[in-house]
Amino acid sequence: EVAGSGILTLADSLMTGCSTLIAMCIFVDWRLTILAIIPLPFLALEATYLGKKIHDAFSDAQAAFSDLNNKTQESITGVKVIKTLGQEKQDIEDFERHVDKTIAADKKSIVIDSLFDPATTIILGFSYIMTIVYGGSSVLNGTISIGQLVSFVSYLSELIWPMFAIGRLFNILERGTASYDRIMLLLGEKNHWVQPKLEEHSDVEGELAFDIKEFKYPDQKDRGVNLQNVKFEVKPGKVLGIVGRTGAGKSTILRLLMREFDSYDGKITFGSHDIRDYQMQDFLTQIGYVPQTSFLFSTSIRENIRFAKPLADQKEVEEAAYAADLDEDIVQMQEGYDTEVGEMGVSLSGGQKQRLAIARALMVSPELLILDDSLSAIDAKTEKHILERIRKNRADRTTIMVASRLSSVMGADEIIVIDHGTVVERGTHEQLAQNGGWYQKTFEMQRLEQNIGKGDEA
């Protein structure tokens, strides 16, 4: 709006206003012209004062509307949870509070906006008063004729549009500045990634070495250290298991591996290079990440599996589905690989969603596969099949598994136990199961729960 009607208004008001003032000086009287434009600086002051007010008010209105949009999106996305827990009434009340806040912010900006024209009219009124008083006196003194005074008043009326236009222009500029500030705030966010040193298309392969002396989340520096003295190595073809209680720091390790944060005291190398030296695109395309809750697209099973490799043929898709132990489920579906999964995979069970996400990750044969508790919704028998097939499928590539169920990492080449952001135990399953630490206690408890479950079924 600033670039369009704003610039047009500026040009029009300047051309009309300047030509009118020149005509007033030449054809009537320059002294009367100067007197008539004395109130105009007050117009600039009024525009500046109200402009600051409208800038702040419009910024608040935009922020309130943004919050309302966020609330709406959150409610629509979480509608199942809201209805299941019977929170429809509370959610509607919360939505109405956001609406009221938005309306109040809009009203404030509209009230200030509506003051521009009346203030301009008052200032122009003073110009008319001074013109009539001084002009009438000049007519009586014979300085100017009555015709010149009438002409001058007509010229003055021609200045109404430029004055209103300037006020409107200030209004548009302040609204535009408020919008521009919000955009620049977003664009001004600093990139946390370190400038890569390697050229594009550098190979990402080899041994993974993780050595972090200390890491704190940028927005939580006053809450203590999130990782401290965490060190491990994973050779190609090996599997590393990471376990620990909730909030121990397991997910933080994965976030550093996926370069969500590049600022830390330590070093993570893949092959012979620091991961921060790789081009981001080269590095991330060599990682297959499967979270506990995976995002599925509203398309067919086939298209979801080959999402990262759109030109993959049917044989490759079936091999990935087999490796994730999803092939038999797909065959039993009426439309097979053409079955639509629905929004967020609504037509699939929790276990099928996780296996579909695993198949999608395996499709690209990544150098590093990260399974973030992505077998939690899968039964023990299926879990065993998947782990066997993944190990066979990835005999020369690196795999990291984070799990809350210890049966998922029993076959790992090495297991590390994280607690309060540091490694407290490490070794194979056989070693840790006899170590007397957190791993042994948790394993015995989970095995007891599993045996009780089997007894209940019997």
C-alpha positions, 0 to 999 in steps of 0.5 A: 500500500505504501509503494502503491497508493502511498507514492501516488498520493505523495506525488499528487499532493506535492504537485497540487500543493506546490502549484497552488502555493505558487499561484497564491504568491504570484496572483494574489499576495505573498504576505497573505500566502505566508500567513495562510500556511503558518498553521501547516507546521502544526499539521506536521506535528500532528501527523508525527504524534498521531503517526507514532500512536498509530504505529504502536496501535497497529503493531499491537493489532497485528500481534493480537491477530497473529495470536488469534490465528495461532490459537485457531490453528492449535485448536483445529490441529488438537480437536481430537484431544480437546473433544476426548478430554471434554474441553470444548467449552473451555477452548471456545472461551479461550478462543473468545478471549483471543477474539476480544483481545483482537477486537480491542486492539483493532478498536484502539488503532481505528480510534487513533486512525480516525483522528487524522482527518478531524485534526487536519480539518481543525488546522485548515480551519485556522488557515481560513480564519487567519486568511479572512481576518488578515485578507479582509483588513487588506481589502479595507486598506486597499492592499488587495481587491475583493476579487483577489481575496475571493480568489485566494480563498478559492486557492486555499480550498485547493490546498484541502486535498493536499493537506488531507493527502499528507495526513493520509500518507503519514497514516499509510506510512506508519501502518506500512512501517509497523508491518515492515518492522514485523517482517524485518524482525523475522528476517533479522533472526541470526542464522545459528549455523556455522559457515561451512568450509567444504565445497558442495557435494562433499561425501558424508561417510565414515566413523561418527565421533561425538565429543561435547564438553558442554552445551546449553540451549541459547534461550535457557542459559540461566538454567544450567548445562544441558549436556556435559562431557558426552563422548562416544564413537560409532563405526560404520555398520555398528548400532549405538543405543541411547537410553535414560530417564525422561529429560536426561538429554537424549533428544538434545544429543540428536538435535546436535547431530542434526545440526539444529544448534551449531554453538557448543563447546566440543566437536562432532565429526563424521568421517574426517570432518567436523559436521559443521564444515559440511554444506547443510544440504549435503549433511542433512540428506545423509541423515534418516531421522524417524521421530516417535510421532512422524508426520505423514502426508495426505497421499498414498502409502507409496508416495509417503515411502518414496517422498525423499526419492520420488523416482523410486520404482515399485521394487525399491518401495516394496524393499523399504516396506519389507525392511520396516515389516510393513509389507504384509499390512499393505498387501492386506489393504484393499488398495495396497500401496495406493491406499490413502493414509489420510490427513496426518495418517489418520487411517493407519494405526500408531504402529503402522505410522511408525513403520511407514516412517521407518520405511521412508527413512530407509528408502534413501539409504542414509549414512546415519539412521536415527530412530528416536523411540520410533518403535514404541507403538510396535509389539515385541515380535514385530520390533524384533523383525524390524531390528533384524532387517535394519541391521541386515539392510545397514551392514555398512552404515551407522545407526543410532537408536534412542529408546525408552523400551530397553528391548529395542537396544538389546542388540546394539553394539554399544549402549550408553545411559544418559542422566542429567546430560552426561554419560553415567553407564556404557557397554553392551546389554550383557554388561549393563544388565549386570552392572547394578545401575539404572540400566539393570534396574530398569531392564528387570522392571520392564521384564517383570511388567512384560511377564505380568502382561503375558500372565494376564493374557494367559 
